[in-house]
């Protein structure tokens, strides 16, 4: 963004909104995949719920229909290798978990090295500009390793 861009101050301010970094894993019809996700926030206590925002057109947006389940793997601040592994995304049928230790669940793979995981179910989906917001009930979860959650701050609020 050029220095003279009038949107630069707004982009910088939006970029300061912190978020975590997660690996969302899902299973559907015998296929499994995962993707890096950052726009996730708890939004309710009873029942426990989170919001998730995905860019329109992502492979997993086809899978995450109401009642679909998935796992949110919370990354530790030192797990930068997971950013590289899951950051580019995967095409349909492409193996997403090669070389990674996994814990299996009835929902989807859990990354054995994750800080914690949440087992979630999609309740509803809502359009939000170039993203879609999902309201998801948290069905289960646990801390599986000690550490500190990874926090992500963007340079610009107009792109990842």
ChimeraX attribute file (.defattr): number of C-alpha atoms within 10 A of each C-alpha:
attribute: neighborCount
match mode: 1-to-1
recipient: residues
	/A:1	10
	/A:2	7
	/A:3	8
	/A:4	7
	/A:5	9
	/A:6	10
	/A:7	12
	/A:8	16
	/A:9	13
	/A:10	12
	/A:11	18
	/A:12	15
	/A:13	13
	/A:14	16
	/A:15	19
	/A:16	14
	/A:17	12
	/A:18	13
	/A:19	17
	/A:20	18
	/A:21	25
	/A:22	29
	/A:23	24
	/A:24	25
	/A:25	24
	/A:26	22
	/A:27	19
	/A:28	15
	/A:29	6
	/A:30	5
	/A:31	12
	/A:32	17
	/A:33	23
	/A:34	27
	/A:35	23
	/A:36	21
	/A:37	22
	/A:38	21
	/A:39	16
	/A:40	19
	/A:41	14
	/A:42	14
	/A:43	15
	/A:44	14
	/A:45	10
	/A:46	8
	/A:47	11
	/A:48	14
	/A:49	20
	/A:50	20
	/A:51	18
	/A:52	22
	/A:53	21
	/A:54	20
	/A:55	15
	/A:56	16
	/A:57	11
	/A:58	14
	/A:59	17
	/A:60	24
	/A:61	16
	/A:62	9
	/A:63	15
	/A:64	20
	/A:65	15
	/A:66	14
	/A:67	13
	/A:68	16
	/A:69	24
	/A:70	27
	/A:71	26
	/A:72	29
	/A:73	27
	/A:74	27
	/A:75	26
	/A:76	22
	/A:77	15
	/A:78	11
	/A:79	16
	/A:80	12
	/A:81	9
	/A:82	20
	/A:83	16
	/A:84	11
	/A:85	18
	/A:86	19
	/A:87	14
	/A:88	10
	/A:89	17
	/A:90	17
	/A:91	12
	/A:92	12
	/A:93	9
	/A:94	11
	/A:95	12
	/A:96	18
	/A:97	16
	/A:98	8
	/A:99	6
	/A:100	12
	/A:101	13
	/A:102	15
	/A:103	11
	/A:104	11
	/A:105	10
	/A:106	9
	/A:107	17
	/A:108	23
	/A:109	23
	/A:110	26
	/A:111	25
	/A:112	16
	/A:113	19
	/A:114	24
	/A:115	22
	/A:116	22
	/A:117	23
	/A:118	20
	/A:119	22
	/A:120	23
	/A:121	24
	/A:122	21
	/A:123	16
	/A:124	15
	/A:125	18
	/A:126	11
	/A:127	12
	/A:128	13
	/A:129	9
	/A:130	10
	/A:131	16
	/A:132	16
	/A:133	19
	/A:134	24
	/A:135	23
	/A:136	28
	/A:137	25
	/A:138	23
	/A:139	13
	/A:140	12
	/A:141	14
	/A:142	10
	/A:143	13
	/A:144	15
	/A:145	13
	/A:146	11
	/A:147	14
	/A:148	12
	/A:149	18
	/A:150	17
	/A:151	14
	/A:152	16
	/A:153	15
	/A:154	17
	/A:155	14
	/A:156	18
	/A:157	17
	/A:158	14
	/A:159	8
	/A:160	9
